Structure formats: structure tokens, C-alpha cells
Amino acid sequence: SIKIQTSEGEYASDVFFEVGTPTQPPTVGSIAVNNMDEWIFVTGENFVWDQTSVIFNEKTANCFVYSTFSCGFSKNINELVTSLTLTTPNGSVTYNLE
């Protein structure tokens, strides 16, 4: 846990904070897709900051990592994505959206 102290008092967080870089292969739990939008958001585990890429529709792109369990990537408007492969230094995972 983390304890924050200010001039107005003290607060201890009961939220679990993981520090460090994941060492396990990535997993995908869910995908938020709007095929009319330009972004796809992926939730899962073990995403690595600045070292997570995604392959879809024969293209490779950087998956922008927001946390070890959330990333997103852009696509062309109206482009249909049916499958993707997420890769980190620790391995890859393929996810079918169909």
C-alpha cells in the first residue's frame, strides 16, 4: 500500500500497486472496438511500456500502454479488425474478435 501525507492529514491507500516490469507473456481479456472509430482498446495483463506491439490486417503498430493491463492502438476509420496479435519482449498472444 501507499501512504500519502499532506499538511491536512494522512491517507493510506488500500489499492494494490505493482511496481516493475512484467516478466510473463501478455494475455488479452477483452477488446473495446468501435469499427467506425479510429481506436481499439485492449485489456489484459503483462503489457510492457514502449515495448508492446500489435499486428492486425497485415500491419504492425505500437500499442500505447496505459498500464500493465491496458493499451490502445489506432486504425483507419471504417477498417474492420477481426484478429490481432499482441507482442511484448516476453511473448505473444493472438485474439480473435469474431
N, C-alpha and C positions, 0 to 999 in steps of 0.2 A: 504494500500500500504506500501511498504518498501522503505526507503531512505538509500542509501549507500554513504558514504563519504570517499574518499581517499585523499591522498596528491595531486592527479592530478585533483580532482574535485568531483562533486556530481552527483548521478544518482538516480532518483525516478522511481520505477517500477510501471507499470500500471497493472501488473498481480495480480489476486486475490489470496491471500494466506489464507487458512483455518487452524486455529490453534485449537488443541484439539482433542478429541476422538469422533468418530461418535456415535450418540445415536439412529439412525434409523436402521431398518433391512437392510441387504445388497440387492443390486439389481445387475443384470447382464445385460450389454448392448450388449456385443459381446465377441466372443471367437476366438482366433487365434490358429488354430490347424493344425499341420502337422503330420499325423499319422505315418510318417516314422521318426519323431523326438522324442526326449525324454522329451520335454517341451510343456505345454499348457499355454497360457497367457489369462487372463480374465480381461476385463474392465467392470466397472460398478460404483457403489457408495457404500460408507459406509463400506469399508474393514478396519479391525482393526489390527494394527501391532501385530504380535506374538500371535494373538487370532482368526485367520481365518483359518478354516479347510475346506477340500473338500472331499466328498465321491464320488467315481467313481468305477465302476466294483467291487463293494463289498469291496473296500479298502478305508481306511481313511488316508489322508495325510495332511501335513501342506501346506497351500497356502502362499508362500512367498510374503508378502505385500511390494510393492514398493512405493505406495502412497494410500490414501484412495479410489482411483478409479482404481487401477491396482495391480494385483497379478499374480503369476505363480506357477505351480507345475510340478513335473517330473512324468513320466510314463515310462513303459518299451518300448523299440523300437518295432515298429510294433503292439503295443497294440491299439485296436480300442476303443475310448471313445465315447459313444453315448448320455450319460446323466451324469450330475454331480449335486451335492447338495453342495452349499457353505454355511458355518455356521459361525456366529460371536456370541459374547455374546448377541447381540441384535436381533437375529433371523436367519432364514434360507431362501434360495431361491433355487429352482430346475430349471435347464436349460437343455433343450433337444437339442442336436446338429443335429438331423436328419432333 
